[in-house]
Amino acid sequence: MEQVKFFESSLFSADVEKTFLVHKKMIKEYLPEADVQHVGSTAIPNSLTKGDLDIQVRVTSEHFSKAVQILSSLYESNNGSVKTDCFRAFKNDLTNPPLGIQLTVIGSEYDFFWKFRDVLLLNEVYRIQYDDLKREFEGKDMDEYRNHKSIFFNKLMNTPEFKKL
């Protein structure tokens, strides 16, 4: 059983920013048309995080196959994640901090990572609720945490803030 552990995002901010900028630059060199965004808890000041960096790479449907091919040459495929015609996940566990990349087609059903970030930045109450959820699962089963996290994010999708984005 993989246990979940959380930390204050401020502990990682310098490394996160540096790693994000390095990978954003590299991705943009290969995919200049991509929208590359820092998402996930490390993109939200004062939040709790597992200590990894999440990047969303947004492309049009016309560029998706090319982006899959390029990102596959740069990163390891995250085989534990869904694979569709509009979403792929990649990772690099050797970076500091470890890196997760979510490739999405703009406007697709999976193009929500940036929206979650923005909603949590816009509404401190939601961020606190999310951190409370993390505290509840500290040291507990990762899969159970992910299930509850999914429920939380499904609720966020119905908020006025999310619907405006």
C-alpha positions in Angstrom: 0.0 0.0 0.0 1.4 3.4 -1.0 0.9 5.9 1.7 0.3 9.6 0.9 2.4 12.3 2.5 2.0 16.1 2.2 4.2 19.1 2.8 3.9 22.8 2.7 4.3 24.0 -0.9 6.7 26.7 0.2 9.3 24.0 0.9 9.5 23.3 -2.8 8.9 26.7 -4.4 12.4 27.5 -5.5 13.0 24.0 -7.0 9.5 23.9 -8.5 9.9 27.2 -10.3 13.3 26.3 -11.6 12.2 22.9 -12.9 9.1 24.3 -14.4 10.9 26.9 -16.3 13.5 24.4 -17.6 10.8 22.0 -18.8 8.5 24.7 -20.2 11.4 26.0 -22.3 12.3 22.5 -23.6 8.6 21.7 -24.4 8.1 25.0 -26.2 11.2 24.4 -28.3 9.7 21.2 -29.6 6.0 22.3 -29.5 6.0 26.1 -30.0 2.2 26.0 -30.5 1.6 24.5 -27.0 0.2 26.3 -24.0 2.4 25.1 -21.2 1.1 25.7 -17.7 2.2 25.0 -14.1 -0.8 23.3 -12.5 -1.3 21.2 -9.4 -0.8 22.1 -5.7 2.7 23.6 -6.2 1.1 26.2 -8.4 -1.1 27.3 -5.5 0.6 29.3 -2.7 0.1 28.2 0.9 -1.3 24.8 -0.1 -0.2 21.3 0.9 1.5 19.2 -1.8 2.9 15.8 -2.3 6.0 17.6 -3.5 5.8 16.9 -7.2 5.5 19.4 -10.1 2.5 19.1 -12.5 2.6 20.6 -15.9 -0.3 20.8 -18.3 0.6 20.9 -22.0 -2.4 22.1 -24.0 -2.5 21.6 -27.8 -5.1 21.6 -30.5 -6.5 18.3 -31.7 -4.4 18.8 -34.9 -1.2 18.9 -32.9 -2.1 16.1 -30.4 -0.4 13.2 -32.3 2.8 15.1 -32.8 2.8 16.2 -29.2 2.4 12.6 -28.0 5.3 11.5 -30.2 7.5 14.4 -29.0 6.7 14.1 -25.3 7.1 10.3 -25.5 10.7 10.9 -26.6 11.4 13.3 -23.8 9.5 11.7 -20.9 8.4 8.3 -19.6 4.8 7.4 -20.3 2.7 7.3 -17.1 1.2 3.9 -17.7 -1.1 4.1 -14.6 -3.0 6.9 -16.3 -5.8 7.0 -18.9 -4.8 7.2 -22.6 -7.3 8.7 -25.0 -7.4 10.7 -28.3 -7.3 13.9 -26.2 -5.2 13.0 -23.1 -1.9 11.4 -22.2 0.2 11.5 -19.1 4.0 11.5 -18.8 6.4 11.6 -16.0 10.0 12.0 -14.9 10.7 10.8 -11.4 14.4 11.8 -11.6 13.8 15.6 -11.7 13.8 17.7 -8.5 11.0 17.7 -7.7 9.5 14.7 -9.6 7.5 15.8 -12.7 4.1 14.9 -14.0 3.0 16.1 -17.4 -0.6 16.0 -18.6 -1.1 16.5 -22.3 -4.6 17.6 -23.2 -6.5 18.8 -26.3 -7.7 22.3 -25.7 -11.4 22.3 -25.0 -11.6 18.5 -24.5 -13.1 16.8 -21.5 -9.6 16.5 -20.0 -8.7 20.2 -20.4 -9.5 21.0 -16.8 -6.2 21.0 -14.8 -5.6 24.8 -15.3 -9.2 25.4 -14.3 -8.8 23.6 -11.0 -5.7 25.7 -10.3 -7.5 28.9 -11.1 -10.6 28.0 -9.0 -8.3 27.2 -6.0 -6.5 30.5 -6.6 -9.7 32.4 -6.8 -11.4 31.0 -3.8 -9.5 30.5 -0.5 -12.3 28.5 1.0 -11.9 25.8 -1.7 -8.2 25.7 -1.2 -8.6 25.3 2.6 -11.2 22.5 2.0 -8.7 20.7 -0.3 -5.9 21.0 2.3 -8.3 19.7 4.9 -9.0 16.7 2.7 -5.2 16.1 2.4 -4.7 16.3 6.1 -7.5 13.7 6.6 -5.6 11.3 4.4 -2.0 12.0 5.6 -0.2 8.7 6.0 -3.2 6.8 4.6 -3.7 4.8 1.4 -2.9 6.8 -1.8 -5.7 5.1 -3.8 -8.3 6.0 -1.2 -7.0 9.6 -1.1 -7.2 9.7 -4.9 -10.8 8.5 -4.8 -11.8 11.2 -2.4 -9.8 13.8 -4.3 -11.7 12.9 -7.4 -15.0 13.4 -5.5 -13.8 16.8 -4.3 -12.8 17.9 -7.9 -16.1 16.7 -9.3 -17.8 19.1 -6.8 -15.4 21.9 -7.9 -16.6 21.4 -11.5 -20.1 22.5 -10.4 -19.0 25.8 -8.7 -19.7 29.1 -10.3 -16.0 29.8 -10.5 -15.3 26.7 -12.5 -18.2 27.3 -14.8 -17.0 30.8 -15.7 -13.7 29.5 -17.0 
